[in-house]
Amino acid sequence: MNLKEAEEKIREEGTHGVNFGVSPEDIIDKLRLWAGISQFTIDEIKRDGLRITFQKLPEDLESFCEDVYSFCPDTIDQGYGCLGEFIDASDDIGEEVPEEMLELAEGIDFESEDFGVEIMKRDLIREGILILWWD
């Protein structure tokens, strides 16, 4: 759906990140800001999150990913930032790690403070999908 339709649905659903002080209007404002630097549609809207598909990513993807993390910390804290732990745990129990996850992790310094932002960037370039959620 386009941004105008999404705005109505966000209000209707009451989509929020109350644990981070994020209201439906904050989400709408952020989406409007991002619409000025990229092109996307919103595929799914729930009470605690949404799914965005990009047709055109922002030119400054590093800054964009940092903004996403600031706005919705769970994207990294409970998502991209857990990739190293997921790979280690899979290895420990003998589970095969999906190839696409190994590709995202290739060459990543998991000791670096901003490795989650780098993984988000790689995934956005590869998939063009961003899932925001607030627990």
C-alpha positions in Angstrom: 0.0 0.0 0.0 1.1 3.5 -0.6 2.0 5.9 2.2 -1.5 7.6 2.4 -3.2 4.3 2.7 -0.7 3.2 5.3 -1.2 6.3 7.4 -4.9 5.5 7.7 -4.2 1.9 8.6 -1.5 2.8 11.2 -4.0 5.0 12.9 -6.7 2.4 12.7 -4.4 -0.4 14.1 -2.9 2.0 16.6 0.6 0.8 15.5 3.0 1.9 18.2 6.2 1.3 20.0 5.0 2.3 23.4 8.0 0.8 25.2 10.2 3.2 23.2 7.8 6.2 23.4 6.8 5.8 19.7 3.2 6.7 18.8 1.3 6.1 15.6 2.0 9.7 14.6 5.7 9.3 15.2 5.7 6.3 12.9 3.8 8.2 10.2 6.2 11.2 10.6 9.2 8.9 10.2 7.7 7.2 7.1 7.0 10.6 5.5 10.6 11.5 6.2 11.9 8.3 4.6 9.6 8.8 1.7 11.5 11.9 0.9 14.8 10.0 0.5 13.6 6.7 -0.9 10.7 4.9 -2.6 8.8 2.1 -0.8 5.4 0.4 -0.2 4.2 -0.8 3.1 3.1 -4.5 2.9 2.0 -5.2 6.4 0.8 -3.2 9.3 0.3 -4.6 12.8 -0.2 -3.1 16.2 3.5 -3.5 17.0 5.2 -3.2 13.7 5.2 -3.0 9.9 6.9 -4.4 6.8 8.3 -2.1 4.2 9.5 -3.1 0.7 11.8 -0.6 -1.0 11.7 0.1 -4.7 14.6 2.6 -4.3 16.9 2.7 -1.2 18.2 5.9 0.2 21.5 7.1 -1.3 23.1 7.4 2.2 22.2 3.9 3.4 24.6 4.1 6.4 22.8 7.1 7.8 19.4 5.6 7.0 20.2 2.4 8.9 21.5 4.3 11.8 18.2 6.3 11.8 16.2 3.0 11.6 18.2 1.7 14.6 17.6 4.9 16.6 13.9 4.8 15.8 13.3 1.1 16.2 16.2 -0.4 18.3 14.7 -4.0 18.1 15.6 -4.2 14.4 19.2 -4.7 15.6 19.0 -5.5 19.3 16.6 -8.4 18.6 17.3 -8.9 14.9 20.4 -8.2 12.8 22.5 -7.8 15.9 21.8 -11.4 16.9 23.1 -13.0 13.7 26.5 -13.9 15.2 24.9 -15.6 18.2 22.5 -17.5 15.9 25.4 -18.8 13.8 27.3 -19.8 16.9 24.3 -21.6 18.4 23.5 -23.4 15.1 27.1 -24.6 14.9 27.0 -25.7 18.5 23.9 -27.9 18.0 24.9 -29.1 14.5 22.2 -27.2 12.6 23.0 -26.0 9.1 23.1 -22.2 8.9 21.1 -20.9 5.8 23.4 -19.7 3.0 21.8 -16.3 2.9 22.7 -15.7 6.6 26.2 -16.8 6.1 26.5 -14.3 3.2 25.2 -11.5 5.4 27.9 -12.4 8.0 30.8 -12.8 5.6 33.6 -10.6 6.7 31.7 -9.0 9.6 33.6 -8.1 12.7 31.1 -9.1 15.4 33.3 -7.3 17.9 32.6 -4.0 16.1 30.0 -1.7 17.8 28.1 -1.1 14.6 28.1 -4.6 13.0 24.3 -4.8 13.2 24.0 -1.7 11.1 26.3 -3.2 8.5 24.2 -6.4 8.4 21.1 -4.3 8.0 22.6 -2.5 5.1 23.6 -5.7 3.4 20.2 -7.2 3.8 18.4 -4.1 2.5 20.6 -4.1 -0.6 20.0 -7.8 -1.1 16.3 -8.1 -0.2 14.9 -4.5 -0.1 12.7 -5.4 2.8 12.7 -3.8 6.3 10.7 -5.1 9.2 10.1 -2.7 12.1 8.7 -4.0 15.4 8.5 -2.8 18.9 8.2 -5.3 21.8 
